Structure formats: C-alpha cells, structure tokens
Amino acid sequence: MKESLRPLPEDLKLFASPLACSAAVHLVLLELGIPHSIEFVDIYRQPHVVLESGRVYRELNPKDSVPALDLGSGQLLTEVGVILQLLCDRSPESSLLPRFGTLERYRVMEWLSYVGSELHKTIGPLFNPVMPEAAKLLHRQKLQRTLSYIEQSLATTPYLTGPEFTVADAYLFVMIGWPPYFKLDLRPYPHLTRYHARISERPSFRRTKDLMAPVLGRVTLPAFPNFADEIQVASAGA
C-alpha cells in the first residue's frame, strides 16, 4: 500500500552538523521560510552525538550521517538531494526548484547529482589522515578536474542553471568552503570565487552562520586539509 505524503509538521526538525553538507538543507529551509528546529550533531567524534541530549546519534538515524529530517510519526528522511526536493515540492511557489516534469527541473537535479558524486565524494577522502598518499593524489587530481568543469560552467551564468539561485547552488556553495575553517583554494577559479562571494551575501547564509557560530566551540573539529597545497600537489602530479 502506498503511503501518501503528509504536510510538513509544525515541529519539523533537522539534524545537522556545523560545516557539513547538512548546511545546504538549513540554507534552503531559511530561504523557503519553513518553520523548523535544529538539532546539532557532533559528527567529528566517535560515536556521533546529539549535542543537546547527549544521545548517540546512530540510535536515531542508523545511517549515522547528516542531514536527516524528522517528519514526525517516526518518519526520518535522509540524503541531501532528496530532502531538498521534498522541501521545495512543499513550497511550489518557490524558484529554488523548477516544476516537476520540466527540463529545467532535471537540469537542477543533474547538478545536485554531480555535486554529490563528483565533488562531495572527492573531497571527503582528503580528510582521512590514514589514507595512502598515492590515493590522495588521485582524489586531488579529480578535484581539480571537477572544479575546472564547474568554473567553465559558471563563465556565462551567475548560478549553475541560469539567473536563479536553486537548491543545486545551495549544495555546491557549502561544499566549496567555510572560511576560515574549511575552504577550497578558489584563486585559480575566478568565476567560482565570484559565485561564492555572491551567495555569501544571501540573508539565509548569514543567518546560518549566526546559528552555527555558538555550536562550533562544542564540537570536535578535525584538522582540515590545506587545499591550496592539495591543488599544487595535484598539479605537480598530473
């Protein structure tokens, strides 16, 4: 029996972590003006812990990853791209995701998929201190190719799919840096640099930073890679 999707609950809750990809969902919740609460999770320690309650996060979400959206009635939705679609489909008047069935929507979904598989999954292994250097070099080279493709795509348009900011831009934005903590070296990419600066001025991002700031001192932040050095090593090894 198919389960129909209920309206978003008034007590909608997002499980998120500072500086993580879950910030893309937080940005979109703020862009859409959807009432919600945030439960911050320390994903930088083992086991992952919900900060306010101290509860082991895996007990709430077996995937043990963020974001996760608590829809109430025992329903938990995970994965960035899926959550972003749900939120926008519940706000059809928004321009953050084009109407279902249109080519414009599939272009946004194309970029969501690309950012997740080609950028997000390339950056992640560079945080692993025990990953062999030879394997890291392959990821650095892939990162450089991916950023070069995105740079080329932004040469003629302010956002990934045209003149409008979409959920794909929210995802890409949080993946290319949170200065001064984690940041990609965007100096070789002038279009990406302007893109990042443009989105940094959005009220939703400023609000996200304000809400995240007091939490940063409560989590165990990792030693972030120096991506300026990463790109130089990748170029030398290419």
C-alpha positions as CSV (number, residue, x, y, z in Angstrom):
1,M,0.0,0.0,0.0
2,K,1.4,3.4,-1.0
3,E,1.8,5.9,1.7
4,S,0.7,9.4,0.9
5,L,3.0,12.3,1.9
6,R,1.6,14.4,4.7
7,P,2.0,18.2,5.0
8,L,5.2,19.2,6.8
9,P,4.7,19.1,10.5
10,E,4.8,22.2,12.6
11,D,7.6,20.7,14.7
12,L,9.8,19.8,11.7
13,K,13.3,19.0,12.9
14,L,16.6,19.0,11.1
15,F,19.6,17.0,12.3
16,A,22.7,18.9,11.1
17,S,26.3,19.4,11.9
18,P,28.4,22.6,11.7
19,L,30.5,22.9,8.4
20,A,28.9,19.8,7.0
21,C,26.7,19.3,3.8
22,S,23.6,19.5,6.0
23,A,24.1,23.3,5.9
24,A,22.6,23.1,2.4
25,V,19.3,21.9,3.8
26,H,19.5,24.6,6.5
27,L,20.0,27.3,3.9
28,V,17.0,26.1,1.9
29,L,14.8,25.9,5.0
30,L,15.6,29.5,5.7
31,E,15.2,30.5,2.0
32,L,11.7,29.0,2.0
33,G,10.8,30.3,5.4
34,I,9.7,26.9,6.6
35,P,9.4,26.7,10.4
36,H,11.8,24.2,11.9
37,S,14.2,23.5,14.7
38,I,17.8,22.3,14.5
39,E,19.4,19.5,16.5
40,F,23.2,19.8,16.0
41,V,25.2,16.6,15.9
42,D,28.9,16.3,16.6
43,I,30.0,14.1,13.6
44,Y,33.6,14.8,14.3
45,R,33.8,12.3,17.2
46,Q,33.0,8.7,17.7
47,P,30.3,7.8,18.4
48,H,28.4,10.8,16.8
49,V,26.4,12.5,19.5
50,V,23.4,14.9,19.5
51,L,24.8,17.9,21.4
52,E,21.7,18.9,23.4
53,S,20.6,15.5,24.6
54,G,24.0,13.6,24.6
55,R,22.2,10.8,22.8
56,V,24.2,8.6,20.4
57,Y,23.1,9.7,17.0
58,R,23.1,6.2,15.5
59,E,20.2,5.3,17.8
60,L,18.1,8.0,16.0
61,N,19.5,7.5,12.5
62,P,21.0,4.1,11.6
63,K,22.9,5.8,8.7
64,D,24.8,7.9,11.3
65,S,25.1,10.8,8.9
66,V,23.7,14.2,8.4
67,P,21.4,15.7,7.2
68,A,18.3,13.9,8.5
69,L,14.9,15.4,8.5
70,D,12.4,14.3,11.2
71,L,9.0,14.4,9.6
72,G,7.2,13.2,12.8
73,S,5.3,10.0,13.3
74,G,8.6,8.1,13.3
75,Q,9.5,9.2,9.7
76,L,13.1,10.2,9.1
77,L,14.2,11.3,5.7
78,T,17.9,11.4,4.7
79,E,20.2,12.3,1.8
80,V,20.7,15.9,0.8
81,G,19.2,15.8,-2.7
82,V,16.1,14.0,-1.6
83,I,15.4,16.3,1.4
84,L,15.9,19.4,-0.8
85,Q,13.3,18.1,-3.3
86,L,10.8,17.4,-0.6
87,L,11.1,20.9,0.9
88,C,10.7,22.6,-2.5
89,D,7.8,20.4,-3.5
90,R,6.1,21.5,-0.4
91,S,6.7,25.1,-1.5
92,P,5.7,25.1,-5.1
93,E,5.7,28.9,-5.4
94,S,9.5,29.0,-4.8
95,S,12.0,29.3,-7.7
96,L,14.5,27.1,-5.8
97,L,13.5,24.0,-7.8
98,P,11.5,24.2,-11.1
99,R,8.2,22.5,-11.5
100,F,8.1,18.7,-11.7
101,G,8.3,17.3,-15.2
102,T,10.2,20.2,-16.8
103,L,13.6,20.0,-18.3
104,E,14.6,22.9,-16.1
105,R,14.0,20.7,-13.0
106,Y,16.1,17.9,-14.4
107,R,18.9,20.3,-15.0
108,V,18.9,21.3,-11.4
109,M,18.7,17.6,-10.4
110,E,21.6,16.9,-12.8
111,W,23.7,19.4,-10.9
112,L,22.6,18.1,-7.5
113,S,23.8,14.7,-8.6
114,Y,27.1,16.0,-9.9
115,V,28.0,18.0,-6.8
116,G,27.2,14.9,-4.7
117,S,29.0,12.3,-6.7
118,E,31.9,14.2,-8.3
119,L,32.7,16.9,-5.7
120,H,31.4,15.9,-2.3
121,K,32.7,12.3,-2.6
122,T,36.1,13.5,-3.9
123,I,36.7,16.0,-1.0
124,G,35.7,13.6,1.8
125,P,38.6,11.1,1.5
126,L,41.1,14.0,1.7
127,F,40.1,14.4,5.4
128,N,41.2,10.8,6.2
129,P,44.7,11.0,7.9
130,V,45.5,7.4,7.2
131,M,44.6,7.4,3.5
132,P,47.7,6.5,1.4
133,E,49.3,9.4,-0.3
134,A,49.0,7.8,-3.7
135,A,45.3,7.5,-3.3
136,K,45.0,11.1,-2.1
137,L,46.9,12.3,-5.2
138,L,44.2,10.7,-7.4
139,H,41.5,12.5,-5.4
140,R,43.4,15.8,-5.7
141,Q,43.6,15.4,-9.4
142,K,39.9,14.6,-9.7
143,L,39.1,17.6,-7.5
144,Q,41.0,19.9,-9.8
145,R,39.2,18.5,-12.9
146,T,35.8,18.9,-11.2
147,L,36.4,22.4,-10.1
148,S,37.7,23.3,-13.6
149,Y,34.4,22.0,-15.1
150,I,32.3,24.0,-12.7
151,E,34.4,27.1,-13.3
152,Q,33.8,26.7,-17.1
153,S,30.0,26.2,-16.5
154,L,29.8,29.5,-14.5
155,A,31.6,31.5,-17.1
156,T,28.3,32.8,-18.7
157,T,25.8,32.5,-15.9
158,P,25.6,33.7,-12.2
159,Y,24.3,30.3,-11.0
160,L,24.6,26.7,-12.0
161,T,21.4,26.6,-14.2
162,G,20.9,30.2,-15.1
163,P,20.0,33.5,-13.5
164,E,18.1,32.0,-10.5
165,F,19.6,30.6,-7.3
166,T,18.5,27.0,-6.8
167,V,18.9,24.1,-4.4
168,A,21.9,22.9,-6.5
169,D,23.7,26.2,-5.7
170,A,23.0,25.7,-2.0
171,Y,24.7,22.3,-2.1
172,L,27.7,23.5,-4.2
173,F,28.1,26.5,-2.0
174,V,28.5,24.6,1.2
175,M,30.9,22.2,-0.5
176,I,33.4,24.8,-1.6
177,G,34.2,26.2,1.7
178,W,33.6,27.7,5.1
179,P,36.4,30.2,5.7
180,P,38.4,30.3,7.9
181,Y,37.8,26.6,8.9
182,F,37.5,24.6,5.7
183,K,38.0,26.2,2.3
184,L,38.9,25.3,-1.1
185,D,41.6,27.4,-2.8
186,L,39.4,29.2,-5.4
187,R,42.2,31.5,-6.6
188,P,42.6,29.6,-9.9
189,Y,38.9,29.8,-10.4
190,P,37.7,33.5,-10.7
191,H,34.1,32.6,-11.7
192,L,33.8,30.3,-8.7
193,T,35.3,32.9,-6.5
194,R,32.7,35.5,-7.5
195,Y,30.0,32.8,-7.2
196,H,31.0,32.0,-3.6
197,A,31.1,35.7,-2.7
198,R,27.7,36.3,-4.3
199,I,26.0,33.6,-2.3
200,S,27.8,34.6,0.9
201,E,25.7,37.8,0.8
202,R,22.4,36.0,0.9
203,P,20.5,36.5,4.2
204,S,20.0,32.8,4.5
205,F,23.7,32.1,4.7
206,R,24.3,34.9,7.2
207,R,21.6,33.5,9.4
208,T,23.0,30.0,9.1
209,K,26.4,31.3,10.2
210,D,24.9,33.1,13.2
211,L,23.1,30.0,14.3
212,M,26.2,27.8,13.8
213,A,28.7,30.1,15.5
214,P,27.9,29.2,19.1
215,V,28.0,25.5,18.3
216,L,31.5,25.4,16.8
217,G,33.1,25.5,20.2
218,R,31.2,22.5,21.3
219,V,32.2,20.1,18.5
220,T,35.5,18.3,17.9
221,L,36.6,19.9,14.6
222,P,39.0,17.9,12.5
223,A,42.3,19.1,11.1
224,F,41.1,20.4,7.8
225,P,43.3,19.8,4.7
226,N,45.2,22.7,3.3
227,F,43.5,22.8,-0.1
228,A,46.0,25.3,-1.5
229,D,48.7,22.7,-1.0
230,E,46.4,20.0,-2.3
231,I,45.9,21.7,-5.6
232,Q,49.6,22.4,-6.0
233,V,50.5,18.8,-5.4
234,A,47.8,17.6,-7.8
235,S,49.1,19.9,-10.5
236,A,52.6,18.7,-10.0
237,G,51.5,15.1,-10.2
238,A,49.2,15.5,-13.2
